[in-house]
Amino acid sequence: MKNVTITLDEKTAAWVRVAAAREDQSVSRYIAGLLEQRMRASHDYASAMRRFLERKPARIGAAGAALPARDELHDRSGLR
């Protein structure tokens, strides 16, 4: 663990004290948790974008063949 000092205005400091108390955590642990969530979200997004960009483009249909209808591409009947 690394200790870090941060400076907050009074309103923010009061808010974080209340938020941490609601979670039954110290302010330090609460802020560390928030930062870890942000770090994971950022890493997950970057990983997903990298995987997407690494994929090769795929042809939808052969030259001259009819393209799929919009409803076929966006079939969401299973979600309703």
LINQUI-V995620 format. One record per run of one state. SS is the DSSP state (2 for helix, 1 for strand, 0 for the rest). FROM is the first residue (numbers start at 1). TO is the last residue. If there is no record, write none. Layout:
SS/FROM/TO ; SS/FROM/TO
//
This chain:
0/1/9 ; 2/10/22 ; 0/23/26 ; 2/27/54 ; 0/55/69 ; 2/70/73 ; 0/74/76 ; 2/77/79 ; 0/80/80
//
